[in-house]
Amino acid sequence: MTMITLSDAGSHEQSWQWHLQHAIRSIPALASHLGTQLNDVDQDFPLLAPRPYLDRIVSGDVFDPLLLQILPRSQENASEPLYLRDPLQEGNFITPTRGLIQKYHGRALVITTGACAINCRYCFRRHFPYGKSNPSSSDWTGIYRHLARDTSLSEIILSGGDPLILSDRQLSDITTKLDSIETIDTIRLHTRLPIVIPQRICPELLDWVSRCHKKVVFVLHTNHPSEIDDQVVDAVSALRDAGATLLNQSVLLRDVNNSSEVLVKLSRKLFDAGVLPYYLHLLDSVAGAHHFDVPELEGVNLIQQMSSQLPGYLVPKLARESPGADAKQVISG
């Protein structure tokens, strides 16, 4: 099994907990770390970026596609009537069981935490009321009871925030309890942590993944091929060796990945690492992110260009999520 060790060079020597604690949280600190000048702007969504991710940014390049994903910009403060604080109207789907959201048949989503390892500026939950939705330890009893009673559920999605912010002891306890519910056959985790802090894929995490009797699916979030370095490849390889299925979803972002060349390279790098491209999402219209928007027609054209260069299994589905729909809308040309 490929493992990440504490003997790796540079900032990668530290544990994942260290990287969480020492993530960059201000624009002046970010400018100093990158050795470049950056404009400080007022922001209601804080800057947060861990060092392993920042180490992949080209120093001095203020248009680096990884930097653009985490750098607060003045455009975020412009008012756009069609960009909302809750673009998917998730507030309408929060169940009486705190922390549980049910939008689609057969699946339930648990908001495990409001915390992330990185604050992506286009995040559709950047305004989410986590304070009212995060389950406490006592709430989890109600969650398990609800999931066991609803026999229509076959898949449970652990989301957030990022579920891998939780300790491995907590995650082991959660997956063990889900393992005991007969009607559930798949546990899915939506996470960016293996990409932004690959040290998170540690022996303790691999232990509970390998012990789980249900199918375990990690849906990673990678937007650009430069996000995938040797440390990330080692991390996802270890997850795969532990028995997890690995998928990737990206968000189509202006000036970041709205290029067939970039998207083709991303699909190839993902597949080389053992991760299957899954979705390419059109931007959710969340307040503060309008400057990332790529029109649907451009997205369709990009998928067509990818299809002419890649086998079908490496072309992600172009998708949009609409409030109240029975499923995500897959868009074809």
PyMOL commands that set and color helices and strands:
alter all, ss='L'
color gray80, all
select helices_A, chain A and resi 10-13+16-21+27-34+51-54+65-70+74-77+90-93+130-133+137-149+163-165+168-179+193-196+198-200+203-211+225-227+230-241+260-272+290-292+296-307+312-314
alter helices_A, ss='H'
color red, helices_A
select strands_A, chain A and resi 100-101+107-111+155-159+186-191+215-221+245-251+276-281+317-320+329-330
alter strands_A, ss='S'
color yellow, strands_A
deselect
rebuild
show_as cartoon
